Amino acid sequence: MAHETTLDVTVMGREFRIHCTEAEREGLLLAVSYLEQKMQAIKQAGKIVGTERIAIAAALSITHELLNLRAGKGFDIKEFKRRIESMVSKLDNVLSGQDHPDTLK
């Protein structure tokens, strides 16, 4: 049996104690950070008031993201590559117009 540890985390100013294995620790810390970011974004948007309602909205948003990823809709590698190629092209164009310190005049 894996050794359990206690992890103290804070979400929206509230402290929680989570029991987990050492192997789960890093993943749980990432999950807490992601949840906190989602909840803070919802709170800052100002459309939803109350911690419980914000938590439910964040849970629905994260669940929707997960289901889209599972359905294969979440990450379009072709679109990702196209955007990177476009950025590289734009950077090349910008850099080609600049004087480089190693270029002799």
N, C-alpha and C positions, 0 to 999 in steps of 0.2 A: 504494500500500500504506500502511495506517495505521501511524503511529509506535508502536512497542511500548515499554512501560515495565515496570519491575519493581515489584511490590507485595509488601512484607513484611507478613505477618499472623501472628497468634498464635491458636491454637485449643487449648483445654484445656492451656495452658502450653507447647505445642510451636509452634515457629516454622516458617513455610512461606514460600517465595518463589514468587510467581505472576507469570508473564509475561502481560501484557494490553495492550490499547490504552487510550489515555486515555479513550475513550468508554465502555469497559467498567469502568473503575476504580470508579466510584460504586456500580454494581450489584454488583460483586464484594464491596465493603466491606459492603454491606447483607446479602449472602448469608453472609459470614463472621460477621457479628453475629447473624444469625438462627440459624445453625448452632451458634454458641457458646451461645446461650440454650437451645436444645433440648438440647444435650449437658449443660449444667450442671443443667437441670431433671431429666434422667434420672439424673445422678450423685447429686443431692440426694435423689431418691426412694429411693435406696439398694437398689433391687431388682436392679440390674445393676452388676457390678464389672468394672473393666478398661477402659482407654481404647478399645481396639479394639472391644469389645462395645458400649460406649456409642456409639461412632461409627456402628456398624451399626444400632443401635436408632434413633438420630437420623435416619439416612438412610432407614430404612423409614418412620418417622413422616412425614418431609417428603415422601417419594414418595407416601405414602397421601394426604396433603393435596393434592398436585398432581393426582393422578388423580381425586380427588373434585371438585376445581375444574373439571377438564376435562370431567367427566361432568355438570357443572351442579348438583352436590349441595353445593357448597362455600359458596354465598352466596345466601341467600334474601332478596331485596330487600324483599318484602312483610313478612316477619318483622322485618327491620331497621327499616322505617318504623313498624311497629306499636310496637316497643319505644321508638323515639324519641318517638312521640306519647304513649305512656304516661309516659315520663319528663317530658316537657313539661307534661302534665296534673298530675303530682304536684308539680312545681316551682311551677306556677301556684297550686295549692291551698296550698302552704306559704307562698308569698310573699303571697298575698291575705290571710292571717291575720296578717301582720306589719305593724307601723306603718312607714310609709315616711317618710323625712325630708322629702319634698316635699309631704306631705299636711298640710293645716291641720286643727287640732282645734278 
